[in-house]
């Protein structure tokens, strides 16, 4: 009697609450960017639609609030570090992945820069175009170097 072994189980990596929060934040930032919607109702709607846990929703809300509050500074950093690509002409996904990640790179963030950049690259791979991940990685590398060279600032 021949027995066949079950196929090896594929390990599926469970996404962390922080990753799920970043995905939720990206969805909200994208919607706000391409519509005239306010971010609070958008956050509520997306959190409900994705059955986000309170922890995930709170993490996403902190990111979105921070991006909205620091948008001028964040877009300025994008302009400085990707001068060949006007911010308003970037794809909405790339633009908002960069905004989200740059916010997380700004002081007083305690998230290690390597984690921020890796997460942004993953978001770009998942939601962006073919060249998005490479573009996001390059811009964020430049932004990180600029922020490291200038040190922490509190002006927006």
C-alpha positions as a LaTeX table, in Angstrom:
\begin{tabular}{lrrr}
\hline
Residue & $x$ (\AA) & $y$ (\AA) & $z$ (\AA) \\
\hline
Unk1 & 0.00 & 0.00 & 0.00 \\
Unk2 & 1.41 & 3.28 & $-1.10$ \\
Unk3 & 1.03 & 6.22 & 1.20 \\
Unk4 & 1.48 & 9.68 & 0.00 \\
Unk5 & 2.80 & 12.25 & 2.34 \\
Unk6 & 0.86 & 15.43 & 2.71 \\
Unk7 & 2.41 & 18.35 & 0.90 \\
Unk8 & 4.60 & 20.47 & 3.10 \\
Unk9 & 2.71 & 23.22 & 4.85 \\
Unk10 & 3.43 & 26.62 & 3.51 \\
Unk11 & 4.25 & 29.03 & 6.21 \\
Unk12 & 2.23 & 32.15 & 5.83 \\
Unk13 & 3.62 & 35.12 & 7.55 \\
Unk14 & 1.06 & 36.77 & 9.74 \\
Unk15 & 1.13 & 40.51 & 9.30 \\
Unk16 & 1.82 & 42.48 & 12.46 \\
Unk17 & $-0.72$ & 44.93 & 13.88 \\
Unk18 & 1.68 & 47.71 & 12.87 \\
Unk19 & 1.75 & 46.49 & 9.27 \\
Unk20 & $-2.03$ & 46.25 & 9.19 \\
Unk21 & $-2.16$ & 49.76 & 10.68 \\
Unk22 & 0.12 & 51.07 & 7.95 \\
Unk23 & $-2.08$ & 49.47 & 5.30 \\
Unk24 & $-5.14$ & 51.11 & 6.85 \\
Unk25 & $-3.32$ & 54.46 & 7.07 \\
Unk26 & $-2.31$ & 54.16 & 3.42 \\
Unk27 & $-5.91$ & 53.49 & 2.39 \\
Unk28 & $-7.11$ & 56.56 & 4.26 \\
Unk29 & $-4.28$ & 58.80 & 3.02 \\
Unk30 & $-4.94$ & 57.64 & $-0.54$ \\
Unk31 & $-8.66$ & 58.40 & $-0.28$ \\
Unk32 & $-8.08$ & 61.82 & 1.25 \\
Unk33 & $-5.47$ & 62.60 & $-1.40$ \\
Unk34 & $-7.62$ & 61.75 & $-4.42$ \\
Unk35 & $-10.97$ & 63.04 & $-3.10$ \\
Unk36 & $-12.20$ & 65.95 & $-1.04$ \\
Unk37 & $-13.01$ & 63.68 & 1.90 \\
Unk38 & $-11.96$ & 64.51 & 5.44 \\
Unk39 & $-9.65$ & 61.97 & 7.04 \\
Unk40 & $-11.66$ & 61.24 & 10.21 \\
Unk41 & $-14.80$ & 59.83 & 8.52 \\
Unk42 & $-12.58$ & 58.03 & 6.02 \\
Unk43 & $-10.65$ & 56.41 & 8.88 \\
Unk44 & $-13.86$ & 55.34 & 10.55 \\
Unk45 & $-15.22$ & 53.87 & 7.33 \\
Unk46 & $-12.04$ & 51.99 & 6.39 \\
Unk47 & $-11.48$ & 50.71 & 9.93 \\
Unk48 & $-15.00$ & 49.33 & 9.99 \\
Unk49 & $-14.77$ & 47.86 & 6.48 \\
Unk50 & $-11.53$ & 46.04 & 7.30 \\
Unk51 & $-12.64$ & 44.98 & 10.79 \\
Unk52 & $-9.55$ & 46.66 & 12.21 \\
Unk53 & $-8.88$ & 46.00 & 15.85 \\
Unk54 & $-8.76$ & 49.04 & 18.15 \\
Unk55 & $-4.96$ & 48.70 & 18.30 \\
Unk56 & $-4.62$ & 48.70 & 14.50 \\
Unk57 & $-7.07$ & 51.59 & 14.11 \\
Unk58 & $-5.29$ & 53.66 & 16.77 \\
Unk59 & $-1.91$ & 53.05 & 15.14 \\
Unk60 & $-3.29$ & 54.04 & 11.72 \\
Unk61 & $-5.02$ & 57.10 & 13.13 \\
Unk62 & $-1.78$ & 58.33 & 14.72 \\
Unk63 & $-0.01$ & 58.02 & 11.38 \\
Unk64 & $-2.75$ & 59.73 & 9.38 \\
Unk65 & $-3.09$ & 62.56 & 11.91 \\
Unk66 & 0.68 & 63.04 & 11.91 \\
Unk67 & 0.92 & 63.06 & 8.12 \\
Unk68 & $-1.92$ & 65.57 & 7.82 \\
Unk69 & $-0.36$ & 67.85 & 10.45 \\
Unk70 & 3.14 & 67.69 & 8.93 \\
Unk71 & 2.11 & 67.51 & 5.26 \\
Unk72 & 3.94 & 70.66 & 4.14 \\
Unk73 & 7.20 & 69.51 & 5.73 \\
Unk74 & 6.81 & 65.96 & 4.41 \\
Unk75 & 6.06 & 67.10 & 0.86 \\
Unk76 & 9.02 & 69.46 & 1.08 \\
Unk77 & 11.27 & 66.51 & 1.93 \\
Unk78 & 9.88 & 64.59 & $-1.03$ \\
Unk79 & 10.55 & 67.59 & $-3.32$ \\
Unk80 & 14.12 & 67.93 & $-2.02$ \\
Unk81 & 14.93 & 64.24 & $-2.35$ \\
Unk82 & 13.12 & 63.47 & $-5.62$ \\
Unk83 & 13.51 & 66.74 & $-7.55$ \\
Unk84 & 12.92 & 65.09 & $-10.92$ \\
Unk85 & 9.48 & 63.90 & $-9.78$ \\
Unk86 & 7.04 & 66.68 & $-8.80$ \\
Unk87 & 5.02 & 65.57 & $-5.78$ \\
Unk88 & 1.68 & 66.27 & $-7.46$ \\
Unk89 & 2.70 & 64.14 & $-10.45$ \\
Unk90 & 3.68 & 61.05 & $-8.46$ \\
Unk91 & 1.22 & 58.19 & $-8.44$ \\
Unk92 & $-1.12$ & 58.60 & $-5.47$ \\
Unk93 & 0.10 & 55.28 & $-4.03$ \\
Unk94 & 3.78 & 56.21 & $-4.24$ \\
Unk95 & 3.11 & 59.71 & $-2.90$ \\
Unk96 & 1.21 & 58.42 & 0.11 \\
Unk97 & 3.59 & 55.55 & 0.88 \\
Unk98 & 6.34 & 58.16 & 0.97 \\
Unk99 & 4.28 & 60.49 & 3.15 \\
Unk100 & 3.49 & 57.72 & 5.61 \\
Unk101 & 7.10 & 56.56 & 5.83 \\
Unk102 & 8.61 & 60.03 & 6.04 \\
Unk103 & 6.28 & 60.83 & 8.92 \\
Unk104 & 7.60 & 57.73 & 10.69 \\
Unk105 & 11.19 & 58.84 & 10.04 \\
Unk106 & 10.65 & 62.28 & 11.57 \\
Unk107 & 11.55 & 62.91 & 15.19 \\
Unk108 & 10.32 & 61.99 & 17.76 \\
Unk109 & 9.61 & 58.63 & 16.10 \\
Unk110 & 11.09 & 55.63 & 17.87 \\
Unk111 & 10.56 & 53.24 & 14.95 \\
Unk112 & 13.96 & 52.13 & 13.61 \\
Unk113 & 14.58 & 53.68 & 10.17 \\
Unk114 & 15.33 & 50.26 & 8.67 \\
Unk115 & 11.87 & 49.04 & 9.75 \\
Unk116 & 10.19 & 52.17 & 8.34 \\
Unk117 & 11.93 & 51.80 & 4.98 \\
Unk118 & 11.34 & 48.04 & 4.75 \\
Unk119 & 7.65 & 48.48 & 5.57 \\
Unk120 & 7.30 & 51.25 & 2.97 \\
Unk121 & 8.98 & 49.09 & 0.32 \\
Unk122 & 6.56 & 46.27 & 1.15 \\
Unk123 & 3.58 & 48.62 & 0.84 \\
Unk124 & 4.92 & 49.88 & $-2.49$ \\
Unk125 & 5.32 & 46.30 & $-3.74$ \\
Unk126 & 1.82 & 45.38 & $-2.60$ \\
Unk127 & $-0.07$ & 48.45 & $-3.80$ \\
Unk128 & 2.18 & 50.35 & $-6.23$ \\
Unk129 & 3.42 & 49.90 & $-9.74$ \\
Unk130 & 6.32 & 47.88 & $-11.08$ \\
Unk131 & 9.00 & 50.45 & $-10.20$ \\
Unk132 & 7.36 & 51.74 & $-7.00$ \\
Unk133 & 9.39 & 49.73 & $-4.51$ \\
Unk134 & 12.72 & 50.79 & $-5.99$ \\
Unk135 & 11.60 & 54.45 & $-6.21$ \\
Unk136 & 10.28 & 54.50 & $-2.63$ \\
Unk137 & 13.45 & 52.84 & $-1.33$ \\
Unk138 & 15.67 & 55.38 & $-3.08$ \\
Unk139 & 13.74 & 58.44 & $-1.95$ \\
Unk140 & 13.48 & 57.22 & 1.64 \\
Unk141 & 17.18 & 56.42 & 1.73 \\
Unk142 & 17.91 & 60.01 & 0.71 \\
Unk143 & 15.39 & 61.44 & 3.18 \\
Unk144 & 16.88 & 59.36 & 5.98 \\
Unk145 & 20.40 & 60.56 & 5.15 \\
Unk146 & 19.21 & 64.17 & 5.03 \\
Unk147 & 17.42 & 63.88 & 8.38 \\
Unk148 & 20.43 & 62.15 & 9.95 \\
Unk149 & 22.75 & 64.88 & 8.68 \\
Unk150 & 20.60 & 67.78 & 9.86 \\
Unk151 & 19.65 & 66.25 & 13.20 \\
Unk152 & 16.31 & 66.61 & 14.91 \\
Unk153 & 14.33 & 69.77 & 14.26 \\
Unk154 & 11.03 & 70.98 & 15.55 \\
Unk155 & 10.11 & 73.48 & 12.85 \\
Unk156 & 7.42 & 72.56 & 10.37 \\
\hline
\end{tabular}
